Amino acid sequence: MKRKSDETEKSNPRLKAAFLEVVDNQLKADDPPETKQTLERLIAQGISRADARIYIAQAVCVEVWDVLRSQKPFNLQRYIKNLKNLPKEPKE
């Protein structure tokens, strides 16, 4: 089974870094607190910290994509729902 971080090596490194920076900023600010809770839960499930951050970044990506595509505000409720469902792939 491929690790999540192996799969993302094919992605745009700048874009990946930007999404991971969002995750790190959320963790530092504890806003929303569900981001830190999700990181801790994924690590407790045996997922590495690096891979857990990538999973969370995928949920961030879904929200950014929707904001850009639909010109609607960030959907915090959907973001939290996607965090709670990780490591399953986030849904729009």
VEXTOR-170092 format. One line per 8 residues: number of its first residue (from 1); their letters; for each residue x, z, y of C-alpha. Coordinates in pm, whole numbers. Layout:
BEGIN
NUM> a> X/Z/Y ~ ...
# end
This chain:
BEGIN
1> mkrksdet> 0/0/0 ~ 133/-94/343 ~ 176/178/598 ~ -15/128/919 ~ 307/121/1121 ~ 441/-163/899 ~ 134/-374/975 ~ 165/-330/1351
9> eksnprlk> 526/-447/1358 ~ 383/-799/1389 ~ 191/-704/1704 ~ 290/-741/2067 ~ 541/-459/2124 ~ 450/-414/2492 ~ 81/-393/2418 ~ 146/-152/2132
17> aaflevvd> 358/66/2361 ~ 84/65/2628 ~ -184/180/2383 ~ 45/446/2239 ~ 115/566/2593 ~ -261/609/2644 ~ -275/814/2323 ~ 21/1027/2433
25> nqlkaddp> -135/1084/2775 ~ -461/1194/2611 ~ -268/1431/2386 ~ -72/1581/2676 ~ -384/1628/2889 ~ -596/1735/2589 ~ -857/1496/2729 ~ -1059/1424/2535
33> petkqtle> -982/1714/2301 ~ -1102/1503/2008 ~ -782/1298/2032 ~ -565/1598/1944 ~ -815/1713/1681 ~ -800/1368/1524 ~ -420/1362/1526 ~ -407/1701/1355
41> rliaqgis> -673/1600/1100 ~ -494/1277/1009 ~ -160/1457/972 ~ -330/1718/750 ~ -453/1426/534 ~ -92/1324/476 ~ -69/1049/737 ~ 254/1052/937
49> radariyi> 238/1142/1305 ~ 351/789/1396 ~ 80/628/1185 ~ -184/873/1309 ~ -101/776/1669 ~ -141/410/1573 ~ -483/477/1419 ~ -590/652/1739
57> aqavcvev> -450/365/1946 ~ -679/130/1752 ~ -979/331/1873 ~ -844/309/2228 ~ -804/-65/2187 ~ -1169/-107/2086 ~ -1277/67/2404 ~ -1040/-125/2632
65> wdvlrsqk> -1150/-453/2476 ~ -1517/-365/2530 ~ -1459/-262/2893 ~ -1281/-591/2964 ~ -1526/-807/2770 ~ -1856/-656/2878 ~ -1757/-513/3216 ~ -1922/-186/3111
73> pfnlqryi> -1776/162/3158 ~ -1565/331/2892 ~ -1795/455/2614 ~ -1675/807/2543 ~ -1939/872/2277 ~ -1838/565/2075 ~ -1469/649/2121 ~ -1523/999/1981
81> knlknlpk> -1731/859/1696 ~ -1451/615/1611 ~ -1194/896/1627 ~ -1400/1103/1385 ~ -1420/809/1142 ~ -1045/742/1135 ~ -861/630/929 ~ -1149/387/878
89> epke> -1124/92/1113 ~ -1294/153/1450 ~ -1616/-35/1521 ~ -1735/-193/1842
# end
